[in-house]
């Protein structure tokens, strides 16, 4: 097996390595596939000596899906958006939710009502004040069924939000109220301890309601875009490049050191690395074949990143309606080899779904408490496959196609797994790649039999990933429905006793692993080459990179 993988990557030395980051990210999947690629949406820095300006040069990988906060539900949209806009709260230098557009807030004794006091000097880039009505407008737009926002489920903690989004209630029922121009009141369905952290997610960014009412496409071009964050959108050549400029109207503009941020859109791992080597980019991800020689360098940033690469089954298509067959495919995968020889860059194999780093009320890591929920066991895999085929009356399996969104790294993992299925199960699996837009729609419509996915956590709580698989969730995409699981997740959201709440989530992950509707492959991390002179970029373990304090020499 190892010889095969070495040979595979010898071939890849002459291949184009395009890194996509999945956004399921954002709890959502999209060309933001790795968190290593999370900064493959990379960054770079350079001072423009001729003009005396400080310009940080980055790589966003591909064109943002949308700069409408409700629509761009992926990392390639939300990473840049996190620097153009700001929500009520913002992750600070310790990756904790702190004041953003809101200077402070009060929480009622029952934990249900939040009253946010917006900053008097919080303005939009066109000079308009940021108002409470801007948040009301944005959040109700996200929840409006007509909008079709994939991020809407994130707001279901708010009273009346789910009913409105599902068509069973009205916008007036959503408990978000502009008390006055600078005061916003939010009422929750149940106490939610991580609500302030949730609000750092770009889905909860405000929208200048006056601008949006005059021009619904305000977010589509630089000329009409208005920002309330550290930077404004100066120019945007679609599918090519973007230029951000310091937003002098931002309430904390004095803290912003950069004059401009230039984003390339290079969806190729080798090319962006070569640009880094030539000084065109100041940060880059490491191509897998160069990992061994570069990973220990002084100019490498390595950090945790909440997310998971996994493969999901379509339970509405044969043969994956059978649990034992699904379990067999999971046990046939040697995740350690994939992490060490295919993906490289210090990633960890995944034997559970929730990534490391979520700390329980008792101070333990969620991942350590639940331990390994699947294994590499070729003999067990063969036995389960035989039992599953017997249950279904199969003499041989129906044809199986594994689909993945186009990317060199995705192809490498898929080919390695294809070989493992042959070697450990005696099953031949065909591979199919599709461009992101086609792939995402087909997966959502349950048109793919067996497909690659990735998840980047939207907020700092394990329920974020686990809720993806409740019945009828947009993120489910498997055809699976389980009443017991739905109940565990509901309790994992609403239980006020934190220890009990985490117990529900631990049980939910165990049930998910037992059903094996998806196969965990590996956890994400952030590995970034950074040029001398670049400093202050915040790379949050859960969240989006922040350039507010970035600097270049």
Buried (B, 14 or more C-beta within 10 A) or exposed (E): EEEBBEEBBEEBEEBEBBBBBBBBBBBBBBBBBBBBBBBBBBBBBBBBEEEEBBBBBBBBBBBBBBBBBBBBBBBBBBBBBBBBBBBBBBBBEEBBBBBBBBBEBEBEEEBBBBBBBBBEEBBBBBEBBBBBBBBBBBBBBBBBEEBEBBBBBBBBBBBBBBBBBEEEBEBEEBBBBBEEBBBBBBBBBBBBEBBBBBBBBBBBBBBBBBBBEEEEEBBBBBEBBBBBBBBBBBBBEEEEBBBBBBBEBBBBBEEBBBBBBBBBBBBBBBBBBBBBEEEBBBBBBBBBBBBEEBBEEEBBBBBBBBBBBBBBBBBEBBBBBBBBBBBBBBBBBBBEBBBBBBBBBBBBBBBBBBBBBBEBEEEEBBBEBBEEBBEBBBEBBBBBBBBBBEEBEBEEBEEBEBBBBBBBBBBBBBBBBBBBBEBBBEBEBEEBBBEBEEBBEBBBEBBBBBBBBBBBBBBBBBBBBBBBBBEEBBBBBBBBBBEEBBEBBBBBBBBEEEEEBBBBBBBBBBBBBEBBBBBBBBBBBBBBBBBEEBEBBBBBBBBBBBBBBBBBE
